[in-house]
Amino acid sequence: MSKKLTSVLVLGLAMLLSFSIFATAETNLVVTQMYDAVSLDPHGENDQASARVRRQIYDTLVIQDGDLNIIPGLAKSWEHVDEVTWEFSLRPDVYFHNGDKLTAEDVKFTFDRLRDPDTAAPGAFIVGFMEDVEVVDSMTVRITTDGPFAPMLAHLSHGVTGILNQSVVEEAGEDYGTTVVVGTGAFKFDSWSAGSHITLTRNPDYWGHVAEVDKVTFRSIPEGTVRAIELETGGVDIAMGIEPIDEPRMEEDPNVEVLRTPGLGADYVGFNCEKPPFDNVLVRQAINHAIDMDLIIEVVYAGQGVRAVSPISPTVWGANPDLEGYTYDPDKARDLLAEAGYADGFETSIWTNDNPLRMQAAEIIQADLAEIGIDVDVQIMEWGPYLAETGEGKHDMFILGWTTVTGDADYGLFPLFHSSTYGPEGNRTFWSTPRVDELLSRARANSDPDERLEMYYEAQEIIAEGAPWIFMRAPINVDGIRDNITGFEPHPSGDFFLNTVVKN
Amino acid sequence: MEKYIIRRLLMLIPVLLGISIFAFSILHLTPGDPALMMLGEHAPPQQLENLRRSLGLDEPLPVQYFNWLSRAVQLDFGRSLRSNALVINEIANYLPNTAQLAGSAVFFSVLIGIPIGIISAVRPNSLLDNVAMVGALAGVGMPAFWQAIMFILIFSVTLGWFPSSGKLGGAAYFVLPTMTLATVSTASIARMTRSAMLEVISQDYIRTARSKGLNERRIVYRHALRNALIPVVTIIGLQAGALMTGAVLTETIFAWPGIGRMIVEAIRQKDFPVVQGVIMTFAVSYALINLFVDILYAYLDPKIRVKYK
């Protein structure tokens, strides 16, 4: 290359760089996550990448704060009229991004659309309890449930219940959620460059805390290392999902702060409790004692999690803080196994889908169980048949995860341990007890939080004792921010609100 | 010439038909109920039913294929199961990004690869030749994902010259992905140019040209290069095809919003209409590049032209 050409190139480059420095008079907060959003229609795909963007654009009737307390959102107050009826009064000062005033009609429209089987919203299960939605007057809406349903407010704080503008949605038709997106939130949708980034701008008329930054850019960067490098080099301000391999380097970087937020998930190995030898509680307890779970968390999950002592993460509202879990004790495991009549062990299998972390965990479990004489065959399956066949109870053991997306113990326990949910609905271990059934049903119907807590505590004790799972891990979400960012608090659900974030 | 082109065009039809059968059947080759697999464990029955109906899963397979194909030829691949956007619109969003990147990679690899090949051939076994060919071997051998990370470490993290990912602006964003993509193809082109040139240079007519007293430059560019170009054009064509369709790794690492990343995402999300649409796009672009290469042969090689007179 000639010298002249080189200098031209260098000059051009310098100009490009200087433009990018001087053109940023307005504050642009750049957030990166692994995937691109799929749809900005809350009734479209129910994935985390989309949910995070939608959180900034839409508001829900009530909001769950970082400690999972319910605070008012679009509804300024609510009243529990009778066991199955709730009345919500809307804030009078809320306007959509197109200038329309929020009315009770929009709320009814939103919930009706979400529940409509023709919409086929993947997030419809969140409002599965709704029987009817009525407009009382323009600022009041009444929701009837199909039975007493105490965790209702937690459900109404979930992002899929974000309130839509009826006329906009109806006019946009099939295009709603990709080119047309209108909410009441702190940020307005500006543009979407598919596969690359989504731009939002500040909503100056927001009813709540008006955003501190002018613009937000959501970028998708699939490679964990590249995400970390962008954070290191200042290409992004907030990086969601710092992978174990990049974490130590981020910890050392003085310009980066690593945030560790306990999540709402639970990883578990489920037994088929209707099939011998797993119908014997001693066998299930023995296996729980035989697994070195701390090692799995350290080696497979690189410390991004804590050993699970209960079927729900300690962050979830209703988690029993007094449980201790099963200690790693192979001798005790052998004794329990002998007591159960399997002193010589047995042959069995563990299923997993082709998730690499689950496959590694399965191998460690295989090795640990070999120590106590149980010969385990690890079988890796396609996702489709995996779900179908574990739903039909064809398995011995299987590895899955569950996220209590509402943050309320009901959603973390009822679908997994109630006898009415055996099979594909969630209870793939086919285990329950009459007492657990009773507790879960009563806690769901009881509106007194203290009484509910007690019921959930007891239910978790029975479940821990009955050991239908190998309790594995409560994941911790690890994210990174630049040191000039303040006010960023990731929610345990993995979502966040960006209106309070300041970029210095 | 026209006859030749028409013949080549007609030959595309069976190729594309074959690929279309493949693209159609991926949905049916995987075990289990396709609708359940696409929508996952929590899918409401109504949604499964809607999807089965819209995909026509209750019809016999040949009928399904025919229906799918007759829409596909009109560029209608349906809507994404995830975003509900028209698949063809999505492709139109992503394809230009891939084409720009592939174009810039091909441009630079031709610009650099052919001169290196010529110089090496003209002075075989010289120091220059040895350095160039060892470099080329290394270029072909280094895996793209490793190179990409190295380039990012050197040029973004250490030197801070270029952004490490994305396509948020102009030329600066092209540099690292282009370098990554162009390394392999530059190396292949240089090696092919060198060996083709070496073969031609030892031919009798070159000796004749030299004995006539033509200057060396004229011999190399006029008499040798043009005849050596046929295999070089082939390899450029293959590289261009590979860059259009095989930039999956590079696009993923650099978070480049191209069609390679699009299909990776679609596979992860089990978004079959998108996967099918992208496979057909890959097939058509590969076929068109090959067609273009074939036409270029005819232009470069009078023998081929004469055959179809």
Interface residues (C-beta under 8 A of the other chain):
Chain A: G12 L13 L16 L17 S20 Y35 D36 V38 S39 D41 G44 E45 D47 P117 D118 A120 P122 A124 F125 E174 G177 T178 S193 A194 G195 S196 H197 R219 S220 I221 P222 E223 T225 V226 I229 E230 E232 T233 G235 E382 W383 G384 P385 L387 A388 G391 P424
Chain B: T30 P31 G32 D33 L36 M37 L39 G40 E41 H42 A43 P44 Q46 Q47 N50 R79 R82 S83 N84 A85 E90 N93 Y94 N97 I149 I152 L153 S156 V157 G160 W161 P163 S164 S165 G166 K167 L168 G169 G170 A171 A172 T252 I253 F254 A255 P257 G258 R261 M262 V264 E265 Q269 K270
